Amino acid sequence: MQAPPHRPFSPGFPPDDPTRRNGGASIAVTLRYAPLAFLLRLYPPVLEIDGQAVPAGWGRFVQSVGFGEHHVHVHVPYLIPSRIGAADVTVLALPGKTVELEYRAPLLSFLRGALGAPPQRYPGAVAAWALLTAAVTLGVCACIGWIVDAAG
């Protein structure tokens, strides 16, 4: 008995997807926001493949596509600015394969989002934590100053 041919996994080529027996291709995009940016839950992201809107929200969405290169775009509609976290990537869809992508919305509205092969990092995480730490520190110092002033 002969063993099946060995196909090593390559990051450029997604693994076999036996559920797509018709030989078609698909793109799966997981859309996420950080818990610190919980208000983004109110604004569903916009997912476009080759300029065509794909119904999506926060979570994982799979779209069937033809073989070849496809342009994927994601952004989040917002108040000011009207679009935040814009991100683009071009992927190669192969017959019988699913291209896995992950989008991470930024923690600061003026930054771009991260879109690519998972896992992605939240853009602006370090700056957001630094701003949060500074705000809490200033609040604690103000409370201590108020208490010291009231006692004196």
C-alpha positions in Angstrom: 0.0 0.0 0.0 1.4 3.4 -1.0 1.2 6.4 1.3 -0.6 9.5 0.0 1.7 12.2 -1.4 3.1 14.6 1.2 2.0 18.3 0.9 3.9 20.5 3.2 2.0 23.5 4.6 3.2 26.9 3.3 2.1 30.3 4.6 1.5 31.5 1.0 -0.8 28.6 0.3 -3.7 27.7 2.6 -4.2 24.1 3.7 -6.6 21.8 2.0 -10.3 22.4 2.7 -12.2 19.2 2.2 -15.6 20.8 2.8 -15.3 22.6 -0.5 -15.7 19.5 -2.7 -16.8 21.5 -5.7 -13.3 22.9 -6.2 -14.3 26.4 -5.4 -12.3 28.9 -3.3 -13.3 31.0 -0.4 -12.0 33.8 1.8 -12.7 33.7 5.6 -12.3 36.9 7.5 -12.5 37.1 11.3 -13.3 40.7 12.4 -12.3 41.7 15.9 -12.1 44.7 18.2 -10.3 45.0 21.6 -12.3 44.9 24.8 -10.9 48.3 25.6 -12.6 49.7 22.5 -16.0 48.2 23.5 -17.9 51.1 21.8 -16.9 49.7 18.4 -19.5 47.0 19.0 -22.1 49.7 18.1 -20.5 50.1 14.6 -20.5 47.0 12.4 -17.4 46.9 10.2 -17.6 47.1 6.4 -16.1 44.2 4.5 -15.5 44.5 0.8 -14.0 41.9 -1.6 -13.0 43.2 -5.0 -15.0 46.4 -4.3 -18.2 44.5 -3.6 -19.8 44.8 -0.1 -20.0 41.5 1.8 -22.6 41.3 4.6 -20.6 41.2 7.8 -20.4 42.2 11.4 -18.0 41.4 14.3 -17.0 37.7 14.1 -16.0 35.3 11.4 -17.4 35.4 7.8 -16.8 33.2 4.9 -17.3 34.3 1.3 -17.0 32.1 -1.8 -14.9 33.5 -4.5 -13.4 32.5 -7.9 -9.8 31.4 -8.3 -7.1 34.1 -8.5 -6.2 37.3 -6.8 -8.7 39.2 -4.7 -8.6 42.6 -3.0 -10.0 42.6 0.5 -10.8 45.9 2.3 -12.2 46.5 5.8 -13.0 49.7 7.7 -15.3 50.7 10.5 -17.8 53.5 9.9 -17.6 56.0 12.8 -18.7 59.5 13.9 -15.4 61.5 13.7 -13.6 60.5 11.5 -16.3 58.9 9.3 -14.0 55.8 8.7 -11.5 54.3 11.1 -9.2 51.4 10.9 -9.0 51.1 7.1 -7.0 48.1 6.0 -6.4 46.4 2.7 -4.7 43.2 1.5 -4.5 41.2 -1.7 -4.8 37.4 -1.4 -4.5 34.5 -3.8 -7.5 32.1 -3.8 -6.7 28.6 -4.9 -9.2 25.9 -5.9 -10.5 24.0 -3.0 -8.9 26.3 -0.4 -10.0 28.8 2.1 -7.8 31.8 2.7 -8.0 32.7 6.4 -7.6 36.4 7.3 -8.0 38.3 10.5 -8.9 42.0 11.0 -8.1 43.9 14.2 -9.6 47.3 14.7 -7.3 50.0 16.1 -7.5 51.2 19.6 -7.0 54.8 18.5 -9.3 56.2 15.8 -6.6 57.8 13.6 -4.7 54.6 13.1 -5.1 52.0 10.4 -6.5 48.5 11.2 -4.5 45.3 10.9 -5.5 42.8 8.2 -3.7 39.7 7.2 -3.0 36.1 8.1 -3.8 35.4 11.8 -2.8 36.3 14.4 -2.8 40.0 14.0 -2.1 42.6 16.8 -4.3 45.5 17.8 -2.8 48.7 16.3 -2.2 51.3 19.0 -2.4 49.0 21.9 0.7 50.4 23.6 -0.3 54.0 23.1 -3.9 53.3 24.3 -2.6 51.6 27.5 -0.2 54.5 28.1 -3.0 57.1 27.7 -5.2 55.1 30.0 -2.5 54.8 32.6 -1.8 58.6 32.4 -5.5 59.4 32.8 -5.8 57.1 35.9 -2.6 58.5 37.4 -3.9 62.1 36.9 -7.2 61.1 38.4 -5.6 59.5 41.5 -3.3 62.5 42.0 -6.2 64.9 41.7 -8.2 62.9 44.3 -5.2 62.8 46.7 -4.7 66.6 46.2 -8.4 67.2 46.9 -8.3 65.1 50.1 -5.1 66.8 51.3 -6.5 70.2 50.6 -9.8 69.4 52.4 -7.9 68.0 55.4 -5.6 71.1 55.7 
